[in-house]
Amino acid sequence: KATVSVLYWKINQGEMKMQLFDFTKRNLAANAEEIKKEVSSIVEEYGGRLDVIRKGGEGFDGTFGALAAADAEASFRSITCVLPSLTSGDQEARKASAEAKQELASMWSSAYSCPTLFKALQAYKESGVQDGLDEQDARLIDVTLGKFRHSGAHLSPAAREAFLTPNTVASQTGTQFEMNINEDVTKVEFAPSELDGLPASFIAALPKTPSGNVVASIKAPVRLPIMQQAHSSETRRKMQHAAQTACAATNGPLLDKILEARHQAAVAAGYENHAEYMLRTRTAGDLKTATAFCHEMLEKMQKKLKEEKEVLEKANGGKPVETWDVAYLVEKVKKESGIDTEALKKYFPLKQTLNRILSMYADLLGLVINEDPALPKWCDDVLTYTIRDLDSGDHLGSLYFDLFPREGKFGHQMILPLAPTFTGCRPACCYMGNLSKPEGDEEALLRITEVTTMFHELGHVMHCLCTQSKYSILSWAWPMVPWPGGVEQDFLEVPSTMFQQWTLEEEVITQLSGEVDGKKIDLETVKKLNEKKHELDIVATYSRYYAMAVADLRMHSVAKASSQAIYRDTMKELINVTLQEDAHPSASWYHPVIGYDAGYYGYGWAEVYAQDLFVDFKQKGLFDKETGRKLRRTILAPCATKSAPTMLHDFLGREPSKEPYCVDLGIAGC
């Protein structure tokens, strides 16, 4: 163990040049027994390396450096244990993987809450003997000590126990909550006539009962087309009801248990509530600021929200609009204005669109992105790519795509870190998607919303793979993986949200478009898409989003919460939306248990910054290489080696502004 640590730091100091950690040799399809064996080995070796530090590590290399080396290797090895819970077709492997992820989370929680380890690190910091350290070394010291304090290492023994015990309960319960969503197979049975309005090919691709009825999953690729296109309001109501009651019986009580445990832990750590505890590590800083931001945006949207509701009521023949009618009526209005999103799919075949988006990213950021079938896979459908730097040819990382739904697979969109960045290791990540499957023998086609999602998620990919960090804790990560790392949570979405603005720009969408009968998508349609990109978005998306963000903050700011009641009451109070009688959407809401607890506001917070960054590209050219390289240099490459405010200022040269965000949405000035 000591030899590995010394070797790591020799490489770090430039005395050796080699890739110590080869991701291509990782086991990405481990079975239950392999997972159990690997996690036991990781925990044992990690503990042994920390013991050396506790017993008297000296200097930077023997304290912060040694911990960073232990974190790096354990992080690198962890994906063998973590990935199967999200991807495996073997239920036993998924179960073992979820348990292993929890064990690893507990390992890091114990390490960073250890008072002996904290004192050893603090002693080095206070010694003042820190000659020869660079900017990243100094940042490592600050981030590491901050994490120890946030984990309760500075508390008295009694307070630390009162903090850690409920934290463990919340973490373990959250693992079960997430597994329940992944394992959920809720389906709705419809007579074929109930799906009038859906394409025949879509209906034909769905499973059938012996009596000929259609079986529809509540997963997004099936649910969303039904909500947008089924003529029957009752069909849409049934589908919404199934989606909003999924996991309610199991996860409703679990979420309330999680919320109570989190509150207890926060109070033990000296905070008023969990929201205050979490927000201290984010750029918003406190609950008052995050809540005020959400209310400010909702207030600015009121006039446009009222106007858009009137448009929907008119489209509904003057009748009141129920929540399950919104998506359908939005599509109806868009078709009447000349935008048929379903008809546009034919211009965006999946593989071609994906490769063209990757090409745009490569050209803008100075990368070479090539498909690499030789990389190890866990499923035949997975696509694999290698990324290199255009100028130097250096290997930057590996990229995986697992794009279609499977039973037991993670049911949302995300970028999963597979390997962190640190000296001796290049990163890897996976685009975990749930896109529409091909219908019959046809090639998979993407809706415009799915193209936008792809731009967004690939923004995360570029952030991950362009990171230049000596230490894994300063590389791209988020709490979907158990190892420590990542930028401030409410900055995480900034690059991805900025890049999604590219989607409907005329010069972008014309390049993305495939040819149908020898013709690309016509320019008139492109102009309409851009002009109307936010048509009815306030009523359909943004008002609901900000209300959900407030509900999240409220759930995490009370001692004993009824998540169902808080969600329901907040929707009614802020946007006058009445849920179906027994609806419990938060019971199948991933975000509160995958790192966005008291942090859902961060999407909107990040979009404000993202729109401000986007202004630079609009002024200098969407494909201006100098601006693209600047973004890579000042935002993507530093990752957590710098603070979010520092990176924003490095790119903008000034403080960020809300104005571009408000202008883009067409709401009251900021």
C-alpha positions as CSV (number, residue, x, y, z in Angstrom):
1,K,0.0,0.0,0.0
2,A,2.8,2.4,0.9
3,T,4.6,1.6,-2.4
4,V,1.5,2.6,-4.4
5,S,1.3,5.9,-2.5
6,V,4.9,6.8,-3.1
7,L,4.7,5.9,-6.8
8,Y,1.6,8.0,-7.2
9,W,3.3,11.1,-5.8
10,K,6.5,10.5,-7.8
11,I,4.3,10.7,-10.9
12,N,2.5,13.8,-9.5
13,Q,5.9,15.6,-9.1
14,G,6.8,14.8,-12.7
15,E,9.5,12.3,-12.0
16,M,7.7,9.5,-13.9
17,K,5.4,9.6,-16.9
18,M,3.0,6.6,-17.3
19,Q,-0.7,5.9,-16.9
20,L,-0.9,4.1,-13.6
21,F,-4.6,3.5,-13.8
22,D,-6.0,1.9,-17.0
23,F,-9.8,2.2,-17.1
24,T,-10.1,-0.2,-20.1
25,K,-9.2,-3.1,-17.7
26,R,-12.1,-2.4,-15.3
27,N,-14.9,-5.0,-14.9
28,L,-18.0,-3.2,-15.9
29,A,-20.4,-6.2,-15.9
30,A,-19.5,-7.7,-12.5
31,N,-21.8,-10.3,-11.0
32,A,-22.9,-10.3,-7.4
33,E,-20.0,-12.3,-6.0
34,E,-17.4,-10.2,-7.9
35,I,-19.0,-7.0,-6.6
36,K,-18.9,-8.2,-3.0
37,K,-15.3,-9.3,-3.3
38,E,-14.2,-6.0,-4.9
39,V,-16.0,-3.7,-2.4
40,S,-14.4,-5.7,0.5
41,S,-11.0,-5.2,-1.0
42,I,-11.5,-1.5,-1.6
43,V,-12.7,-0.9,2.0
44,E,-9.8,-2.9,3.5
45,E,-7.1,-1.2,1.5
46,Y,-8.5,2.3,1.9
47,G,-8.7,1.8,5.7
48,G,-5.1,0.6,5.8
49,R,-3.9,3.7,4.0
50,L,-5.8,6.0,6.3
51,D,-4.3,4.2,9.3
52,V,-0.8,5.3,8.1
53,I,-1.9,8.9,8.1
54,R,-3.5,8.6,11.5
55,K,-0.3,7.2,13.0
56,G,1.8,10.1,12.0
57,G,1.8,11.1,8.4
58,E,4.4,13.9,7.8
59,G,4.4,16.8,5.4
60,F,2.0,17.4,2.6
61,D,2.7,14.0,1.0
62,G,2.1,12.1,4.2
63,T,-1.2,13.9,5.0
64,F,-3.3,15.6,2.3
65,G,-1.3,13.9,-0.5
66,A,-1.7,10.5,1.1
67,L,-5.4,10.9,1.6
68,A,-5.8,12.2,-2.0
69,A,-3.9,9.2,-3.3
70,A,-6.1,6.8,-1.2
71,D,-9.3,8.6,-2.5
72,A,-8.1,8.5,-6.1
73,E,-7.4,4.7,-6.2
74,A,-10.6,3.8,-4.3
75,S,-12.6,6.1,-6.6
76,F,-11.1,4.5,-9.6
77,R,-11.9,1.0,-8.4
78,S,-15.4,1.8,-7.2
79,I,-17.3,1.8,-10.6
80,T,-17.0,-2.0,-10.7
81,C,-19.2,-2.0,-7.6
82,V,-21.5,0.9,-8.4
83,L,-22.4,0.6,-12.1
84,P,-24.4,-2.7,-12.1
85,S,-27.1,-1.2,-9.8
86,L,-27.9,1.1,-12.7
87,T,-27.4,-1.1,-15.7
88,S,-27.4,-4.8,-15.0
89,G,-30.1,-7.2,-16.2
90,D,-29.3,-9.4,-13.2
91,Q,-31.4,-8.5,-10.2
92,E,-29.0,-10.1,-7.8
93,A,-26.1,-8.0,-9.3
94,R,-28.2,-4.9,-9.0
95,K,-29.0,-5.6,-5.4
96,A,-25.3,-6.4,-4.5
97,S,-24.2,-3.3,-6.3
98,A,-26.7,-1.0,-4.5
99,E,-25.5,-2.5,-1.2
100,A,-21.8,-2.0,-2.3
101,K,-22.5,1.6,-3.2
102,Q,-24.0,2.1,0.3
103,E,-20.9,0.5,1.8
104,L,-18.6,2.7,-0.1
105,A,-20.6,5.8,0.8
106,S,-20.3,4.7,4.5
107,M,-16.6,4.2,4.0
108,W,-16.0,7.8,2.8
109,S,-18.5,9.2,5.4
110,S,-16.5,7.5,8.2
111,A,-13.2,8.7,6.8
112,Y,-14.3,12.4,6.4
113,S,-16.0,12.4,9.8
114,C,-13.0,10.9,11.6
115,P,-11.7,13.4,14.2
116,T,-8.2,11.8,14.4
117,L,-7.7,12.1,10.7
118,F,-9.1,15.7,10.8
119,K,-6.6,16.6,13.5
120,A,-3.7,15.2,11.6
121,L,-4.6,17.2,8.5
122,Q,-5.4,20.3,10.5
123,A,-2.0,20.0,12.3
124,Y,-0.2,20.1,9.0
125,K,-2.3,23.1,7.8
126,E,-1.5,25.0,11.0
127,S,2.2,24.1,10.9
128,G,2.8,26.7,8.2
129,V,5.4,24.5,6.5
130,Q,3.8,24.5,3.0
131,D,6.6,25.7,0.7
132,G,6.5,24.4,-2.8
133,L,2.7,23.9,-3.0
134,D,0.9,25.1,-6.1
135,E,-2.6,26.4,-6.6
136,Q,-4.2,23.0,-6.8
137,D,-2.4,21.8,-3.7
138,A,-3.7,24.8,-1.8
139,R,-7.2,24.2,-3.1
140,L,-7.0,20.5,-2.1
141,I,-6.2,21.6,1.4
142,D,-9.2,24.0,1.6
143,V,-11.7,21.6,0.0
144,T,-10.6,18.6,2.0
145,L,-10.8,20.4,5.4
146,G,-14.2,21.9,4.4
147,K,-15.5,18.4,3.7
148,F,-14.3,17.2,7.0
149,R,-16.1,20.0,8.8
150,H,-19.2,19.4,6.7
151,S,-19.0,15.7,7.7
152,G,-18.9,16.5,11.4
153,A,-15.3,15.7,12.2
154,H,-15.0,18.9,14.2
155,L,-18.0,18.1,16.5
156,S,-17.8,16.7,20.0
157,P,-18.2,12.9,20.3
158,A,-21.8,13.2,21.4
159,A,-22.7,15.7,18.7
160,R,-20.9,13.7,16.1
161,E,-22.8,10.6,17.0
162,A,-26.1,12.5,16.9
163,F,-25.1,13.7,13.4
164,L,-23.8,10.5,11.9
165,T,-26.5,8.1,13.1
166,P,-29.5,9.8,11.3
167,N,-27.2,10.6,8.4
168,T,-26.6,6.8,8.0
169,V,-30.3,6.2,8.2
170,A,-31.0,8.8,5.5
171,S,-28.3,7.4,3.2
172,Q,-29.4,3.8,3.5
173,T,-33.0,4.7,3.1
174,G,-32.2,6.8,0.1
175,T,-30.5,3.8,-1.6
176,Q,-33.7,1.8,-1.1
177,F,-35.8,4.7,-2.4
178,E,-33.7,4.8,-5.6
179,M,-33.8,1.1,-6.1
180,N,-37.6,1.1,-5.8
181,I,-37.8,3.6,-8.7
182,N,-35.3,1.6,-10.8
183,E,-37.2,-1.7,-10.2
184,D,-40.7,-0.2,-10.7
185,V,-42.5,-1.7,-13.7
186,T,-45.8,0.2,-13.5
187,K,-47.8,-0.1,-16.7
188,V,-51.2,1.0,-17.9
189,E,-53.5,-1.1,-20.1
190,F,-55.4,0.7,-22.8
191,A,-57.9,-0.4,-25.5
192,P,-56.5,0.6,-28.9
193,S,-59.2,3.1,-29.3
194,E,-58.0,5.0,-26.2
195,L,-54.7,5.7,-28.0
196,D,-56.4,7.5,-30.9
197,G,-54.0,10.3,-32.0
198,L,-50.8,8.2,-31.6
199,P,-48.9,7.0,-34.7
200,A,-49.8,3.4,-35.7
201,S,-46.1,2.5,-35.6
202,F,-45.9,3.7,-32.0
203,I,-48.9,1.6,-30.9
204,A,-47.6,-1.4,-32.9
205,A,-44.3,-1.3,-31.0
206,L,-46.0,-1.6,-27.6
207,P,-46.7,-5.0,-25.9
208,K,-50.2,-6.4,-26.2
209,T,-52.4,-8.5,-23.9
210,P,-54.0,-11.7,-25.2
211,S,-57.3,-9.7,-25.6
212,G,-55.5,-7.2,-27.8
213,N,-55.2,-4.3,-25.4
214,V,-52.1,-2.2,-25.4
215,V,-49.7,-2.2,-22.4
216,A,-48.0,1.2,-21.9
217,S,-45.0,1.7,-19.6
218,I,-44.9,5.0,-17.6
219,K,-41.2,5.5,-18.6
220,A,-40.7,8.7,-20.5
221,P,-40.3,7.4,-24.0
222,V,-43.8,5.9,-23.8
223,R,-45.5,8.2,-21.4
224,L,-44.6,11.5,-23.0
225,P,-46.0,10.7,-26.5
226,I,-49.2,9.6,-24.9
227,M,-49.5,12.7,-22.9
228,Q,-48.8,14.9,-25.9
229,Q,-50.8,13.1,-28.6
230,A,-53.6,11.0,-27.2
231,H,-56.9,12.7,-28.1
232,S,-58.7,11.3,-25.1
233,S,-58.4,13.4,-22.0
234,E,-59.3,10.3,-19.9
235,T,-56.4,8.4,-21.5
236,R,-54.0,11.2,-20.5
237,R,-55.5,11.3,-17.0
238,K,-55.0,7.6,-16.5
239,M,-51.4,7.8,-17.7
240,Q,-50.6,10.8,-15.4
241,H,-52.2,9.1,-12.5
242,A,-50.2,6.0,-12.9
243,A,-47.0,8.0,-13.2
244,Q,-47.8,10.2,-10.2
245,T,-48.7,7.3,-7.9
246,A,-45.9,5.0,-8.9
247,C,-43.9,3.9,-5.8
248,A,-46.2,5.9,-3.6
249,A,-46.9,3.1,-1.2
250,T,-43.3,2.1,-0.7
251,N,-41.4,5.4,-1.3
252,G,-43.8,7.9,0.3
253,P,-43.0,6.7,3.8
254,L,-39.3,6.3,2.9
255,L,-39.0,9.8,1.7
256,D,-40.6,11.2,4.9
257,K,-38.2,9.1,6.9
258,I,-35.3,10.5,4.9
259,L,-36.4,14.0,5.5
260,E,-36.8,13.5,9.2
261,A,-33.3,11.9,9.5
262,R,-31.7,14.6,7.5
263,H,-33.2,17.3,9.8
264,Q,-32.0,15.5,12.9
265,A,-28.5,15.3,11.5
266,A,-28.4,19.0,10.5
267,V,-29.6,20.1,13.9
268,A,-26.9,18.0,15.6
269,A,-24.3,19.7,13.3
270,G,-25.5,23.1,14.5
271,Y,-27.8,24.1,11.6
272,E,-31.4,25.1,11.8
273,N,-32.4,22.5,9.2
274,H,-31.1,20.3,6.4
275,A,-31.6,23.0,3.7
276,E,-29.3,25.4,5.6
277,Y,-26.8,22.6,6.1
278,M,-26.6,21.8,2.4
279,L,-26.7,25.4,1.1
280,R,-23.6,26.3,3.0
281,T,-21.6,24.4,0.4
282,R,-23.3,26.0,-2.6
283,T,-23.0,29.4,-4.3
284,A,-26.5,30.4,-3.1
285,G,-25.1,30.2,0.5
286,D,-28.3,29.9,2.5
287,L,-32.0,29.0,2.5
288,K,-33.2,32.6,2.4
289,T,-31.2,33.4,-0.8
290,A,-32.3,30.2,-2.7
291,T,-36.0,30.6,-1.7
292,A,-36.0,34.3,-2.6
293,F,-34.5,33.4,-6.0
294,C,-37.3,31.0,-6.8
295,H,-40.0,33.4,-5.6
296,E,-38.5,36.2,-7.6
297,M,-38.6,34.2,-10.8
298,L,-42.1,33.0,-10.2
299,E,-43.2,36.6,-9.6
300,K,-41.6,37.7,-12.8
301,M,-43.4,34.9,-14.7
302,Q,-46.9,35.7,-13.5
303,K,-48.0,37.9,-16.3
304,K,-46.8,35.5,-19.0
305,L,-48.1,32.5,-17.1
306,K,-51.6,34.1,-17.1
307,E,-51.4,34.8,-20.8
308,E,-50.3,31.3,-21.6
309,K,-53.1,29.7,-19.5
310,E,-55.5,31.8,-21.5
311,V,-54.0,30.4,-24.7
312,L,-54.5,26.8,-23.5
313,E,-58.0,27.5,-22.3
314,K,-58.9,28.8,-25.8
315,A,-57.3,25.8,-27.4
316,N,-59.4,23.6,-25.1
317,G,-62.6,25.2,-26.4
318,G,-63.0,27.5,-23.4
319,K,-63.1,24.6,-20.9
320,P,-60.9,24.5,-17.8
321,V,-57.5,22.9,-18.4
322,E,-56.6,20.0,-16.2
323,T,-52.9,19.2,-15.5
324,W,-53.0,16.1,-17.7
325,D,-54.2,18.3,-20.7
326,V,-51.3,20.7,-20.7
327,A,-48.8,18.8,-22.8
328,Y,-51.5,17.8,-25.3
329,L,-52.7,21.4,-25.7
330,V,-49.2,22.7,-26.0
331,E,-48.6,20.3,-28.9
332,K,-51.9,21.3,-30.4
333,V,-51.1,25.0,-30.3
334,K,-47.6,24.4,-31.8
335,K,-49.1,22.4,-34.7
336,E,-51.5,25.2,-35.4
337,S,-48.6,27.6,-35.5
338,G,-46.8,25.4,-38.0
339,I,-44.6,23.3,-35.7
340,D,-45.3,19.6,-35.7
341,T,-42.6,18.2,-33.4
342,E,-43.6,14.6,-34.2
343,A,-43.2,15.2,-38.0
344,L,-39.8,16.7,-37.4
345,K,-38.4,13.5,-35.9
346,K,-37.5,12.1,-39.4
347,Y,-34.8,14.7,-39.7
348,F,-33.0,13.6,-36.6
349,P,-31.9,9.9,-36.7
350,L,-30.2,9.0,-33.4
351,K,-26.8,7.9,-34.5
352,Q,-26.3,10.6,-37.1
353,T,-27.5,13.3,-34.8
354,L,-25.3,12.1,-31.9
355,N,-22.2,12.1,-34.1
356,R,-23.0,15.5,-35.5
357,I,-23.4,17.0,-32.0
358,L,-20.1,15.4,-31.0
359,S,-18.5,16.9,-34.0
360,M,-19.7,20.3,-33.1
361,Y,-18.4,19.9,-29.6
362,A,-15.1,18.7,-30.9
363,D,-14.6,21.6,-33.3
364,L,-15.6,24.2,-30.7
365,L,-13.5,22.9,-27.9
366,G,-10.4,21.6,-29.7
367,L,-11.1,17.8,-29.4
368,V,-10.9,14.7,-31.5
369,I,-13.8,12.3,-30.7
370,N,-13.8,8.9,-32.4
371,E,-15.9,5.8,-31.9
372,D,-13.9,3.0,-30.2
373,P,-15.6,-0.4,-30.2
374,A,-12.6,-1.9,-28.4
375,L,-13.6,-0.4,-25.0
376,P,-15.2,-2.8,-22.5
377,K,-19.0,-2.8,-22.4
378,W,-21.7,-4.1,-20.1
379,C,-24.4,-4.4,-22.8
380,D,-24.3,-4.9,-26.6
381,D,-26.3,-1.7,-27.2
382,V,-23.6,0.5,-25.5
383,L,-21.7,2.8,-27.8
384,T,-18.1,3.7,-26.9
385,Y,-15.9,6.7,-27.9
386,T,-12.4,7.9,-27.1
387,I,-11.6,11.6,-26.7
388,R,-8.2,13.2,-27.5
389,D,-6.9,16.7,-27.5
390,L,-6.7,18.1,-31.0
391,D,-3.4,19.9,-30.7
392,S,-1.4,17.5,-28.6
393,G,-3.1,14.2,-29.4
394,D,-3.2,13.4,-25.7
395,H,-5.8,11.0,-24.5
396,L,-8.4,12.9,-22.5
397,G,-10.9,10.2,-21.6
398,S,-13.5,7.6,-22.6
399,L,-17.2,8.1,-23.3
400,Y,-20.0,5.5,-23.1
401,F,-23.6,5.8,-24.3
402,D,-26.4,3.5,-22.8
403,L,-29.4,5.2,-24.4
404,F,-32.5,2.9,-24.3
405,P,-34.7,1.9,-21.4
406,R,-34.4,-1.6,-19.9
407,E,-36.2,-3.1,-16.9
408,G,-34.1,-2.5,-13.8
409,K,-32.1,0.2,-15.5
410,F,-31.9,3.8,-14.1
411,G,-35.0,5.5,-15.4
412,H,-33.9,9.1,-16.0
413,Q,-31.3,11.0,-18.0
414,M,-27.9,11.6,-16.5
415,I,-24.1,11.5,-17.0
416,L,-22.6,9.0,-14.7
417,P,-18.9,9.4,-13.8
418,L,-17.1,6.1,-14.4
419,A,-13.6,7.2,-13.5
420,P,-12.3,10.5,-12.0
421,T,-9.5,12.7,-13.2
422,F,-6.2,12.6,-11.3
423,T,-2.6,12.3,-12.1
424,G,-2.1,8.9,-13.7
425,C,-5.7,8.5,-14.7
426,R,-7.9,10.0,-17.4
427,P,-11.7,10.2,-16.8
428,A,-14.5,8.2,-18.2
429,C,-18.3,8.7,-18.1
430,C,-21.5,7.3,-19.4
431,Y,-24.5,9.0,-21.0
432,M,-27.3,7.1,-19.2
433,G,-30.3,7.8,-21.4
434,N,-33.9,6.7,-21.7
435,L,-34.6,7.8,-25.3
436,S,-37.3,6.6,-27.6
437,K,-36.6,3.1,-28.9
438,P,-36.7,2.4,-32.6
439,E,-40.2,1.6,-33.8
440,G,-40.1,-1.8,-35.5
441,D,-37.2,-2.1,-38.0
442,E,-36.9,1.7,-38.3
443,E,-33.9,3.6,-37.1
444,A,-34.4,5.4,-33.8
445,L,-35.5,9.0,-34.3
446,L,-35.2,11.9,-31.9
447,R,-37.8,14.5,-30.9
448,I,-36.6,18.1,-30.7
449,T,-36.8,17.8,-26.9
450,E,-34.6,14.8,-27.0
451,V,-32.0,16.6,-29.2
452,T,-32.0,19.4,-26.6
453,T,-31.5,16.8,-23.8
454,M,-28.6,15.4,-25.8
455,F,-26.9,18.8,-26.1
456,H,-27.5,19.3,-22.3
457,E,-26.1,15.9,-21.2
458,L,-23.2,16.1,-23.6
459,G,-22.3,19.4,-21.9
460,H,-21.8,17.5,-18.7
461,V,-19.7,15.0,-20.7
462,M,-17.4,17.8,-21.9
463,H,-17.1,19.1,-18.4
464,C,-16.1,15.7,-17.1
465,L,-13.7,14.8,-19.9
466,C,-12.0,18.2,-20.2
467,T,-11.2,18.4,-16.5
468,Q,-7.5,18.8,-15.7
469,S,-7.0,18.0,-12.0
470,K,-4.2,16.4,-10.1
471,Y,-6.7,15.2,-7.5
472,S,-9.8,13.1,-7.8
473,I,-11.7,15.2,-5.2
474,L,-11.3,18.2,-7.5
475,S,-12.5,16.4,-10.6
476,W,-16.0,16.1,-12.1
477,A,-18.4,14.1,-9.9
478,W,-21.7,14.3,-8.2
479,P,-23.5,12.3,-5.5
480,M,-24.8,9.7,-7.9
481,V,-21.4,8.1,-7.2
482,P,-20.1,7.5,-3.6
483,W,-16.7,9.0,-4.0
484,P,-16.0,12.7,-3.1
485,G,-15.6,15.3,-5.8
486,G,-17.2,17.9,-8.0
487,V,-18.0,21.6,-8.3
488,E,-20.6,23.4,-6.2
489,Q,-23.9,21.6,-6.8
490,D,-25.7,24.7,-8.0
491,F,-22.9,25.3,-10.6
492,L,-22.9,21.7,-11.8
493,E,-25.6,22.4,-14.5
494,V,-24.0,25.6,-15.9
495,P,-22.0,24.2,-18.8
496,S,-24.7,21.7,-19.8
497,T,-27.5,24.3,-19.6
498,M,-25.4,26.8,-21.7
499,F,-24.7,24.2,-24.4
500,Q,-28.4,23.2,-24.7
501,Q,-29.0,26.8,-25.9
502,W,-27.3,25.8,-29.1
503,T,-30.1,23.4,-30.1
504,L,-32.5,25.6,-31.9
505,E,-30.1,28.2,-33.3
506,E,-30.5,28.3,-37.1
507,E,-26.9,27.5,-38.0
508,V,-26.9,24.6,-35.5
509,I,-30.1,22.9,-36.4
510,T,-29.5,23.1,-40.1
511,Q,-26.1,21.3,-39.6
512,L,-27.8,18.7,-37.4
513,S,-30.6,18.0,-39.8
514,G,-30.5,14.8,-41.8
515,E,-32.0,14.7,-45.3
516,V,-35.4,13.4,-46.1
517,D,-36.1,12.8,-49.9
518,G,-32.9,14.7,-50.5
519,K,-33.9,17.8,-48.5
520,K,-32.9,19.1,-45.1
521,I,-35.3,20.7,-42.7
522,D,-36.6,23.9,-44.3
523,L,-35.4,27.2,-43.1
524,E,-38.9,28.6,-42.4
525,T,-39.5,25.7,-39.9
526,V,-36.1,26.4,-38.4
527,K,-36.9,30.1,-37.9
528,K,-40.3,29.1,-36.3
529,L,-38.6,26.7,-34.0
530,N,-36.2,29.4,-32.8
531,E,-38.8,32.1,-32.5
532,K,-41.2,29.9,-30.6
533,K,-38.7,27.9,-28.6
534,H,-40.3,29.1,-25.4
535,E,-43.8,29.1,-26.6
536,L,-46.0,28.1,-23.6
537,D,-42.9,27.1,-21.7
538,I,-43.9,29.1,-18.6
539,V,-47.1,27.2,-18.1
540,A,-45.7,23.9,-19.3
541,T,-42.3,23.8,-17.7
542,Y,-40.8,26.8,-15.8
543,S,-43.6,27.6,-13.4
544,R,-43.9,24.0,-12.4
545,Y,-40.1,23.7,-12.1
546,Y,-39.8,26.7,-9.7
547,A,-42.7,25.5,-7.6
548,M,-41.0,22.0,-7.4
549,A,-37.8,23.8,-6.3
550,V,-39.6,25.6,-3.5
551,A,-41.3,22.3,-2.5
552,D,-37.9,20.7,-2.3
553,L,-36.6,23.6,-0.1
554,R,-39.6,23.4,2.2
555,M,-39.4,19.6,2.6
556,H,-35.8,20.1,3.8
557,S,-36.5,23.0,6.2
558,V,-39.0,21.4,8.7
559,A,-38.5,19.0,11.5
560,K,-41.1,16.4,10.4
561,A,-42.4,16.6,6.8
562,S,-45.2,15.1,4.9
563,S,-43.6,15.2,1.5
564,Q,-46.9,14.5,-0.2
565,A,-48.7,17.3,1.5
566,I,-45.8,19.8,1.0
567,Y,-45.6,19.1,-2.7
568,R,-49.4,19.2,-3.1
569,D,-49.8,22.4,-1.1
570,T,-46.9,24.2,-2.8
571,M,-48.2,23.4,-6.3
572,K,-51.6,24.9,-5.3
573,E,-50.2,27.9,-3.5
574,L,-47.6,29.0,-6.1
575,I,-49.0,28.1,-9.5
576,N,-52.6,27.1,-8.7
577,V,-52.2,23.5,-9.8
578,T,-54.4,20.8,-8.2
579,L,-53.0,17.3,-8.2
580,Q,-55.1,14.2,-8.6
581,E,-56.5,13.0,-5.3
582,D,-53.9,10.4,-4.3
583,A,-51.0,11.7,-6.4
584,H,-47.5,11.6,-4.8
585,P,-45.1,12.7,-7.5
586,S,-42.2,13.1,-5.0
587,A,-42.3,9.3,-4.3
588,S,-40.8,8.7,-7.7
589,W,-38.7,11.8,-7.9
590,Y,-35.0,10.8,-8.1
591,H,-33.5,14.2,-7.3
592,P,-34.0,14.4,-3.5
593,V,-32.0,11.2,-3.1
594,I,-29.3,11.6,-5.8
595,G,-27.6,14.7,-4.5
596,Y,-30.1,17.5,-5.3
597,D,-31.7,17.6,-1.8
598,A,-32.4,21.2,-1.1
599,G,-30.7,21.8,-4.4
600,Y,-33.4,21.4,-7.1
601,Y,-33.4,25.2,-7.4
602,G,-29.9,24.8,-8.8
603,Y,-31.1,24.1,-12.4
604,G,-32.7,27.6,-12.6
605,W,-29.8,29.2,-10.7
606,A,-27.4,27.6,-13.1
607,E,-29.5,28.6,-16.1
608,V,-29.1,32.2,-15.1
609,Y,-25.3,31.9,-15.3
610,A,-25.6,29.7,-18.4
611,Q,-27.5,32.3,-20.4
612,D,-25.0,35.0,-19.4
613,L,-22.2,32.8,-20.7
614,F,-24.1,32.1,-23.9
615,V,-24.3,35.8,-24.7
616,D,-20.5,35.7,-25.4
617,F,-21.0,33.0,-28.0
618,K,-24.0,34.9,-29.6
619,Q,-21.9,38.0,-29.9
620,K,-18.7,36.4,-31.2
621,G,-20.2,33.4,-33.1
622,L,-21.6,30.1,-31.9
623,F,-18.7,28.3,-33.4
624,D,-16.0,30.8,-32.6
625,K,-13.1,28.6,-31.7
626,E,-11.3,31.2,-29.6
627,T,-14.4,31.6,-27.4
628,G,-14.8,27.8,-27.2
629,R,-11.2,27.3,-26.1
630,K,-11.6,30.1,-23.6
631,L,-14.6,28.2,-22.1
632,R,-12.6,25.0,-22.0
633,R,-9.7,26.8,-20.3
634,T,-11.7,28.8,-17.8
635,I,-14.8,26.7,-17.0
636,L,-14.4,23.1,-18.1
637,A,-10.7,22.3,-17.4
638,P,-10.5,23.8,-13.9
639,C,-13.6,21.9,-12.6
640,A,-13.3,22.0,-8.8
641,T,-9.7,23.2,-8.7
642,K,-11.3,26.7,-8.6
643,S,-14.4,28.1,-7.0
644,A,-17.5,28.7,-9.2
645,P,-17.5,32.5,-8.8
646,T,-13.8,32.6,-9.8
647,M,-14.4,30.5,-12.9
648,L,-17.4,32.7,-13.9
649,H,-15.3,35.9,-13.5
650,D,-12.4,34.3,-15.4
651,F,-14.7,33.8,-18.4
652,L,-17.0,36.8,-18.2
653,G,-14.5,39.3,-16.9
654,R,-17.3,40.7,-14.7
655,E,-20.0,39.7,-12.3
656,P,-22.8,37.6,-13.8
657,S,-26.2,39.1,-14.7
658,K,-29.7,37.8,-14.7
659,E,-30.8,40.0,-17.6
660,P,-30.0,37.5,-20.4
661,Y,-32.1,34.8,-18.7
662,C,-35.1,37.0,-18.4
663,V,-34.8,38.3,-21.9
664,D,-34.6,34.7,-23.3
665,L,-37.8,33.7,-21.4
666,G,-39.6,36.9,-22.3
667,I,-40.4,37.7,-18.7
668,A,-40.2,40.9,-16.6
669,G,-36.7,42.5,-16.5
670,C,-34.3,41.4,-13.9
